[in-house]
């Protein structure tokens, strides 16, 4: 489960990439066990060559320092960070990795998006670390996944007959364990959702603390 700050950053980054003429998709599994990149974009240059960008979104220090693999395999690679987090970890950014800093609008009344980005550090170009054909296939696969989600959401359950739904429910009946005294399917689902919500709130709290600390420091310096 993503924090609200992460969701905001994803929304603005998606719009930013599209405005620059890129093909862009979230959560793309990289070839050669290179992990999952938070966002991948591709554009066609004037020389008719593909140019690839990888974006890793981090909202807290714990998030930044986690052991999750960074999929910086593109021609240009970026950390996407809130302003307060960048101020704390900017010395730890690798030399070749760029930084996009997210600024949230105080009021979104007249704004189409909740915030905007500034480029605080430009990335250095590198050769792709995976085969381009494989990367292109992963991009297409991720795009197809998102289209499938959209179509499924639009159709809902109406495309399934009552008989088919009943058969699917019967097939899963052993997992429910409604009267056996064990943990049924519904209980497990609720527990999983609660665990995800707690983890998301922890990340949100970390990010809020860092933003508050940054504001406090600025106020003290202003005095």
MARMAR-111799 format. One record per residue: x, y, z of N, C-alpha, C in turn; residue in three letters. Coordinates in steps of 0.2 Angstrom, whole numbers, plus 5000, padded with zeros to 4 digits. Example, Ala and Ser with C-alpha at 12.3 -4.5 7.8 and 13.67 -1.06 7.14 Angstrom:
2
{r {5066,4972,5039},{5062,4978,5039},{5066,4984,5039},'ALA'}
{r {5064,4989,5035},{5068,4995,5036},{5064,5000,5039},'SER'}
END
This chain:
223
{r {5004,4994,5000},{5000,5000,5000},{5004,5006,5000},'UNK'}
{r {5003,5011,4995},{5007,5017,4995},{5005,5022,4999},'UNK'}
{r {5010,5027,5001},{5008,5032,5005},{5004,5038,5001},'UNK'}
{r {5001,5042,5003},{4998,5048,4999},{5003,5052,4996},'UNK'}
{r {5009,5053,4999},{5014,5057,4996},{5017,5053,4990},'UNK'}
{r {5018,5046,4991},{5020,5043,4985},{5015,5043,4979},'UNK'}
{r {5009,5043,4981},{5004,5043,4975},{5004,5050,4972},'UNK'}
{r {5005,5055,4976},{5005,5062,4973},{5011,5062,4968},'UNK'}
{r {5017,5060,4971},{5023,5060,4967},{5022,5056,4960},'UNK'}
{r {5019,5050,4961},{5018,5046,4955},{5014,5050,4950},'UNK'}
{r {5009,5053,4952},{5004,5057,4948},{5007,5062,4944},'UNK'}
{r {5011,5066,4948},{5015,5072,4945},{5020,5070,4940},'UNK'}
{r {5024,5064,4942},{5029,5062,4938},{5026,5059,4931},'UNK'}
{r {5021,5055,4931},{5018,5053,4925},{5016,5058,4921},'UNK'}
{r {5013,5064,4923},{5011,5069,4919},{5017,5073,4916},'UNK'}
{r {5022,5073,4920},{5029,5076,4918},{5032,5073,4912},'UNK'}
{r {5032,5066,4913},{5035,5062,4907},{5031,5063,4901},'UNK'}
{r {5024,5062,4902},{5020,5063,4896},{5020,5070,4893},'UNK'}
{r {5021,5075,4897},{5022,5081,4894},{5028,5082,4890},'UNK'}
{r {5033,5078,4891},{5040,5078,4888},{5040,5073,4882},'UNK'}
{r {5034,5070,4880},{5033,5066,4875},{5035,5059,4876},'UNK'}
{r {5036,5057,4882},{5038,5050,4884},{5033,5045,4884},'UNK'}
{r {5034,5039,4883},{5030,5033,4884},{5032,5031,4891},'UNK'}
{r {5027,5031,4896},{5029,5030,4903},{5024,5025,4906},'UNK'}
{r {5027,5020,4911},{5023,5016,4914},{5026,5014,4921},'UNK'}
{r {5022,5013,4926},{5024,5012,4933},{5026,5004,4934},'UNK'}
{r {5030,5003,4939},{5032,4996,4941},{5033,4991,4936},'UNK'}
{r {5039,4992,4933},{5041,4988,4927},{5047,4983,4930},'UNK'}
{r {5046,4977,4929},{5051,4972,4931},{5056,4972,4925},'UNK'}
{r {5062,4972,4928},{5068,4973,4923},{5071,4966,4921},'UNK'}
{r {5074,4966,4916},{5077,4959,4914},{5083,4958,4918},'UNK'}
{r {5085,4952,4918},{5092,4949,4921},{5092,4950,4928},'UNK'}
{r {5086,4950,4932},{5085,4950,4939},{5088,4957,4941},'UNK'}
{r {5086,4962,4938},{5088,4969,4940},{5083,4973,4944},'UNK'}
{r {5078,4969,4947},{5073,4972,4951},{5067,4975,4947},'UNK'}
{r {5063,4979,4951},{5057,4982,4948},{5058,4989,4949},'UNK'}
{r {5058,4993,4943},{5059,5000,4944},{5052,5004,4945},'UNK'}
{r {5052,5009,4949},{5046,5012,4951},{5042,5015,4945},'UNK'}
{r {5046,5018,4940},{5043,5021,4934},{5049,5021,4929},'UNK'}
{r {5047,5019,4923},{5051,5018,4917},{5048,5022,4911},'UNK'}
{r {5052,5026,4908},{5050,5030,4902},{5055,5029,4896},'UNK'}
{r {5052,5030,4890},{5056,5029,4884},{5054,5035,4879},'UNK'}
{r {5059,5038,4876},{5057,5043,4871},{5061,5041,4865},'UNK'}
{r {5059,5044,4859},{5063,5043,4853},{5066,5049,4851},'UNK'}
{r {5073,5049,4850},{5077,5055,4849},{5077,5057,4842},'UNK'}
{r {5080,5063,4841},{5080,5065,4834},{5084,5061,4829},'UNK'}
{r {5088,5057,4832},{5092,5052,4828},{5088,5045,4828},'UNK'}
{r {5082,5045,4830},{5078,5039,4829},{5081,5033,4833},'UNK'}
{r {5083,5035,4839},{5086,5030,4844},{5081,5031,4850},'UNK'}
{r {5080,5025,4854},{5077,5025,4860},{5081,5028,4866},'UNK'}
{r {5078,5032,4870},{5082,5034,4876},{5078,5033,4882},'UNK'}
{r {5081,5029,4887},{5077,5026,4892},{5079,5030,4899},'UNK'}
{r {5074,5031,4903},{5075,5034,4909},{5071,5030,4915},'UNK'}
{r {5075,5029,4920},{5072,5025,4926},{5071,5030,4932},'UNK'}
{r {5066,5029,4936},{5064,5033,4941},{5063,5029,4947},'UNK'}
{r {5066,5030,4953},{5065,5027,4959},{5062,5032,4964},'UNK'}
{r {5056,5031,4967},{5053,5036,4971},{5054,5034,4979},'UNK'}
{r {5057,5039,4983},{5058,5038,4990},{5055,5043,4994},'UNK'}
{r {5052,5042,4999},{5048,5047,5003},{5051,5048,5010},'UNK'}
{r {5055,5043,5012},{5058,5044,5019},{5065,5041,5019},'UNK'}
{r {5069,5043,5024},{5076,5041,5025},{5076,5033,5025},'UNK'}
{r {5071,5030,5029},{5071,5023,5029},{5070,5020,5022},'UNK'}
{r {5065,5023,5019},{5064,5021,5012},{5070,5021,5008},'UNK'}
{r {5074,5027,5008},{5080,5028,5004},{5085,5023,5006},'UNK'}
{r {5086,5021,5012},{5091,5017,5014},{5089,5009,5014},'UNK'}
{r {5083,5008,5012},{5081,5001,5012},{5085,4997,5007},'UNK'}
{r {5085,4990,5008},{5089,4985,5005},{5086,4983,4998},'UNK'}
{r {5081,4986,4996},{5077,4985,4990},{5082,4987,4984},'UNK'}
{r {5082,4983,4979},{5087,4984,4974},{5085,4990,4970},'UNK'}
{r {5089,4994,4968},{5088,5000,4964},{5089,4998,4956},'UNK'}
{r {5084,4999,4952},{5085,4997,4945},{5087,5002,4941},'UNK'}
{r {5093,5005,4942},{5096,5011,4938},{5099,5008,4932},'UNK'}
{r {5096,5005,4927},{5099,5002,4921},{5098,5006,4915},'UNK'}
{r {5094,5012,4916},{5093,5016,4910},{5099,5020,4907},'UNK'}
{r {5097,5024,4902},{5102,5029,4900},{5103,5035,4905},'UNK'}
{r {5097,5037,4907},{5097,5042,4913},{5093,5039,4919},'UNK'}
{r {5096,5040,4925},{5092,5037,4931},{5091,5043,4936},'UNK'}
{r {5086,5042,4939},{5084,5048,4944},{5081,5045,4951},'UNK'}
{r {5083,5048,4956},{5079,5048,4962},{5074,5053,4962},'UNK'}
{r {5068,5051,4964},{5063,5056,4965},{5061,5057,4972},'UNK'}
{r {5062,5063,4975},{5062,5064,4982},{5058,5070,4984},'UNK'}
{r {5055,5070,4990},{5052,5076,4993},{5058,5081,4995},'UNK'}
{r {5056,5087,4996},{5061,5092,4997},{5065,5091,5004},'UNK'}
{r {5061,5089,5009},{5065,5088,5015},{5069,5082,5015},'UNK'}
{r {5067,5077,5012},{5072,5071,5012},{5078,5072,5008},'UNK'}
{r {5077,5076,5002},{5083,5078,4998},{5088,5081,5002},'UNK'}
{r {5086,5086,5007},{5091,5090,5011},{5095,5086,5015},'UNK'}
{r {5092,5080,5017},{5095,5076,5022},{5100,5071,5019},'UNK'}
{r {5099,5068,5013},{5103,5063,5010},{5106,5065,5004},'UNK'}
{r {5106,5071,5002},{5109,5073,4996},{5117,5071,4995},'UNK'}
{r {5120,5071,5000},{5127,5069,5000},{5128,5061,4998},'UNK'}
{r {5123,5058,4999},{5123,5050,4998},{5121,5048,4991},'UNK'}
{r {5119,5053,4987},{5117,5052,4980},{5123,5050,4976},'UNK'}
{r {5123,5044,4972},{5128,5042,4968},{5129,5048,4962},'UNK'}
{r {5135,5048,4960},{5137,5054,4956},{5133,5054,4949},'UNK'}
{r {5132,5048,4947},{5129,5047,4940},{5121,5047,4940},'UNK'}
{r {5118,5048,4946},{5111,5048,4947},{5108,5055,4948},'UNK'}
{r {5103,5056,4944},{5100,5063,4945},{5095,5063,4950},'UNK'}
{r {5093,5069,4952},{5088,5070,4957},{5082,5075,4955},'UNK'}
{r {5076,5072,4956},{5070,5077,4955},{5067,5078,4961},'UNK'}
{r {5066,5084,4963},{5063,5085,4970},{5056,5088,4969},'UNK'}
{r {5052,5085,4973},{5045,5086,4973},{5043,5092,4978},'UNK'}
{r {5039,5096,4975},{5037,5102,4979},{5029,5102,4979},'UNK'}
{r {5026,5101,4985},{5019,5101,4985},{5016,5108,4986},'UNK'}
{r {5010,5109,4982},{5007,5116,4982},{5004,5116,4989},'UNK'}
{r {5004,5122,4992},{5000,5124,4998},{4993,5123,4997},'UNK'}
{r {4991,5125,4991},{4983,5125,4989},{4983,5122,4982},'UNK'}
{r {4979,5118,4981},{4978,5115,4974},{4971,5118,4971},'UNK'}
{r {4969,5123,4974},{4962,5125,4971},{4962,5127,4964},'UNK'}
{r {4968,5131,4962},{4968,5133,4955},{4974,5129,4951},'UNK'}
{r {4975,5123,4954},{4981,5119,4951},{4978,5112,4948},'UNK'}
{r {4980,5110,4943},{4978,5104,4940},{4981,5098,4943},'UNK'}
{r {4987,5099,4946},{4991,5093,4950},{4992,5096,4957},'UNK'}
{r {4994,5091,4961},{4995,5093,4968},{5002,5096,4969},'UNK'}
{r {5007,5096,4965},{5013,5098,4966},{5017,5099,4959},'UNK'}
{r {5024,5100,4960},{5028,5100,4954},{5035,5098,4955},'UNK'}
{r {5039,5097,4950},{5046,5095,4951},{5051,5100,4949},'UNK'}
{r {5057,5100,4953},{5063,5104,4950},{5069,5099,4950},'UNK'}
{r {5073,5100,4945},{5079,5096,4944},{5084,5098,4948},'UNK'}
{r {5086,5095,4953},{5091,5097,4958},{5098,5095,4956},'UNK'}
{r {5098,5089,4952},{5104,5086,4950},{5103,5082,4944},'UNK'}
{r {5107,5084,4939},{5107,5081,4932},{5110,5074,4932},'UNK'}
{r {5107,5069,4929},{5110,5063,4929},{5116,5062,4923},'UNK'}
{r {5120,5058,4924},{5125,5057,4919},{5123,5051,4914},'UNK'}
{r {5124,5052,4908},{5122,5047,4903},{5126,5041,4904},'UNK'}
{r {5123,5035,4903},{5126,5028,4903},{5123,5024,4898},'UNK'}
{r {5127,5019,4896},{5124,5014,4891},{5119,5009,4895},'UNK'}
{r {5114,5007,4892},{5110,5002,4895},{5113,4996,4898},'UNK'}
{r {5111,4994,4904},{5114,4989,4907},{5110,4982,4906},'UNK'}
{r {5105,4983,4901},{5102,4977,4899},{5101,4977,4892},'UNK'}
{r {5099,4972,4888},{5098,4972,4881},{5091,4976,4880},'UNK'}
{r {5092,4980,4875},{5086,4985,4873},{5080,4981,4871},'UNK'}
{r {5080,4976,4867},{5075,4972,4865},{5071,4969,4871},'UNK'}
{r {5075,4967,4876},{5072,4964,4882},{5068,4969,4886},'UNK'}
{r {5071,4975,4886},{5068,4981,4890},{5062,4983,4887},'UNK'}
{r {5062,4983,4880},{5056,4985,4876},{5050,4981,4877},'UNK'}
{r {5052,4974,4878},{5047,4969,4879},{5044,4970,4886},'UNK'}
{r {5048,4972,4891},{5045,4973,4898},{5041,4979,4898},'UNK'}
{r {5043,4984,4894},{5039,4990,4894},{5032,4989,4891},'UNK'}
{r {5032,4985,4885},{5025,4983,4882},{5021,4979,4887},'UNK'}
{r {5024,4974,4890},{5021,4970,4895},{5018,4974,4901},'UNK'}
{r {5021,4978,4903},{5019,4983,4909},{5013,4987,4906},'UNK'}
{r {5013,4990,4900},{5008,4993,4897},{5002,4989,4896},'UNK'}
{r {5003,4983,4894},{4997,4978,4893},{4994,4977,4900},'UNK'}
{r {4998,4976,4905},{4995,4975,4912},{4990,4980,4914},'UNK'}
{r {4993,4987,4913},{4989,4992,4915},{4982,4993,4911},'UNK'}
{r {4983,4991,4904},{4977,4991,4900},{4972,4986,4902},'UNK'}
{r {4975,4980,4904},{4970,4975,4907},{4967,4977,4913},'UNK'}
{r {4970,4980,4918},{4967,4983,4924},{4961,4987,4922},'UNK'}
{r {4963,4992,4918},{4958,4997,4916},{4951,4994,4913},'UNK'}
{r {4952,4989,4909},{4947,4985,4905},{4943,4981,4911},'UNK'}
{r {4947,4978,4915},{4943,4974,4920},{4939,4978,4925},'UNK'}
{r {4942,4984,4927},{4938,4988,4931},{4932,4991,4928},'UNK'}
{r {4933,4992,4921},{4927,4995,4918},{4921,4990,4917},'UNK'}
{r {4923,4983,4916},{4919,4978,4915},{4916,4976,4922},'UNK'}
{r {4920,4976,4927},{4917,4973,4934},{4915,4966,4933},'UNK'}
{r {4910,4964,4937},{4908,4957,4937},{4902,4956,4932},'UNK'}
{r {4900,4961,4929},{4895,4960,4924},{4896,4955,4918},'UNK'}
{r {4903,4954,4917},{4905,4950,4911},{4904,4942,4913},'UNK'}
{r {4903,4941,4920},{4903,4934,4922},{4896,4932,4924},'UNK'}
{r {4894,4926,4922},{4887,4924,4923},{4887,4922,4930},'UNK'}
{r {4881,4922,4933},{4879,4920,4940},{4882,4913,4941},'UNK'}
{r {4881,4909,4936},{4883,4902,4937},{4891,4901,4938},'UNK'}
{r {4894,4905,4934},{4902,4905,4934},{4904,4908,4941},'UNK'}
{r {4901,4913,4943},{4903,4916,4950},{4902,4911,4955},'UNK'}
{r {4896,4908,4955},{4895,4903,4960},{4900,4897,4960},'UNK'}
{r {4902,4895,4954},{4907,4889,4954},{4913,4892,4957},'UNK'}
{r {4915,4898,4955},{4922,4900,4958},{4922,4901,4965},'UNK'}
{r {4916,4903,4968},{4915,4904,4975},{4916,4897,4979},'UNK'}
{r {4912,4892,4975},{4912,4885,4978},{4919,4882,4978},'UNK'}
{r {4923,4884,4973},{4930,4881,4972},{4934,4884,4978},'UNK'}
{r {4933,4890,4980},{4937,4893,4985},{4934,4892,4992},'UNK'}
{r {4929,4888,4993},{4925,4887,4999},{4930,4884,5004},'UNK'}
{r {4934,4879,5003},{4939,4877,5008},{4943,4882,5012},'UNK'}
{r {4945,4888,5008},{4949,4893,5011},{4945,4897,5015},'UNK'}
{r {4939,4897,5015},{4935,4902,5019},{4935,4899,5027},'UNK'}
{r {4934,4892,5027},{4934,4889,5034},{4929,4893,5039},'UNK'}
{r {4923,4894,5036},{4918,4898,5040},{4916,4895,5047},'UNK'}
{r {4916,4888,5047},{4914,4885,5054},{4919,4881,5057},'UNK'}
{r {4925,4880,5054},{4930,4876,5056},{4934,4878,5062},'UNK'}
{r {4933,4884,5064},{4937,4887,5070},{4944,4890,5068},'UNK'}
{r {4946,4889,5061},{4952,4892,5059},{4952,4899,5057},'UNK'}
{r {4957,4902,5054},{4957,4908,5051},{4954,4908,5044},'UNK'}
{r {4948,4911,5043},{4945,4911,5036},{4948,4916,5031},'UNK'}
{r {4946,4915,5025},{4949,4919,5020},{4948,4927,5021},'UNK'}
{r {4942,4928,5023},{4940,4935,5025},{4944,4938,5030},'UNK'}
{r {4946,4934,5036},{4950,4937,5041},{4957,4938,5038},'UNK'}
{r {4960,4933,5034},{4966,4934,5032},{4967,4940,5027},'UNK'}
{r {4961,4942,5023},{4961,4948,5019},{4962,4954,5023},'UNK'}
{r {4957,4954,5029},{4957,4960,5033},{4964,4961,5036},'UNK'}
{r {4967,4956,5039},{4974,4956,5042},{4979,4959,5037},'UNK'}
{r {4979,4956,5031},{4984,4959,5026},{4983,4966,5025},'UNK'}
{r {4977,4968,5024},{4975,4975,5023},{4978,4980,5029},'UNK'}
{r {4976,4977,5035},{4978,4981,5041},{4986,4982,5041},'UNK'}
{r {4989,4976,5039},{4997,4976,5040},{4999,4981,5034},'UNK'}
{r {4996,4981,5028},{4999,4986,5023},{4997,4993,5025},'UNK'}
{r {4991,4994,5028},{4990,5001,5030},{4995,5004,5036},'UNK'}
{r {4996,4999,5041},{5001,5001,5046},{5008,5003,5043},'UNK'}
{r {5010,4999,5038},{5017,5000,5035},{5016,5007,5031},'UNK'}
{r {5011,5008,5028},{5010,5014,5024},{5010,5020,5028},'UNK'}
{r {5007,5020,5034},{5006,5025,5039},{5013,5027,5042},'UNK'}
{r {5017,5021,5043},{5024,5022,5046},{5028,5026,5041},'UNK'}
{r {5028,5025,5034},{5031,5028,5029},{5029,5036,5029},'UNK'}
{r {5022,5036,5029},{5020,5043,5029},{5022,5047,5035},'UNK'}
{r {5022,5044,5041},{5025,5047,5047},{5032,5049,5047},'UNK'}
{r {5036,5045,5044},{5043,5047,5043},{5044,5053,5038},'UNK'}
{r {5040,5053,5033},{5041,5058,5028},{5038,5065,5031},'UNK'}
{r {5033,5064,5035},{5030,5070,5039},{5035,5073,5044},'UNK'}
{r {5038,5069,5047},{5043,5071,5052},{5049,5074,5049},'UNK'}
{r {5051,5072,5044},{5057,5075,5040},{5055,5082,5037},'UNK'}
{r {5049,5082,5035},{5047,5089,5032},{5046,5094,5038},'UNK'}
{r {5044,5091,5044},{5043,5096,5049},{5050,5098,5052},'UNK'}
{r {5055,5093,5052},{5061,5095,5054},{5064,5100,5050},'UNK'}
{r {5064,5099,5043},{5066,5104,5038},{5063,5111,5039},'UNK'}
{r {5057,5111,5040},{5053,5118,5042},{5056,5121,5048},'UNK'}
{r {5057,5117,5053},{5059,5120,5060},{5066,5123,5059},'UNK'}
{r {5070,5119,5055},{5077,5122,5054},{5077,5128,5050},'UNK'}
{r {5073,5129,5046},{5072,5135,5042},{5070,5141,5046},'UNK'}
{r {5065,5139,5050},{5063,5145,5055},{5068,5147,5060},'UNK'}
{r {5072,5142,5062},{5078,5144,5067},{5083,5148,5063},'UNK'}
{r {5085,5146,5057},{5090,5150,5053},{5087,5157,5052},'UNK'}
{r {5081,5157,5051},{5078,5164,5049},{5078,5169,5055},'UNK'}
{r {5078,5166,5061},{5079,5170,5067},{5086,5172,5068},'UNK'}
END
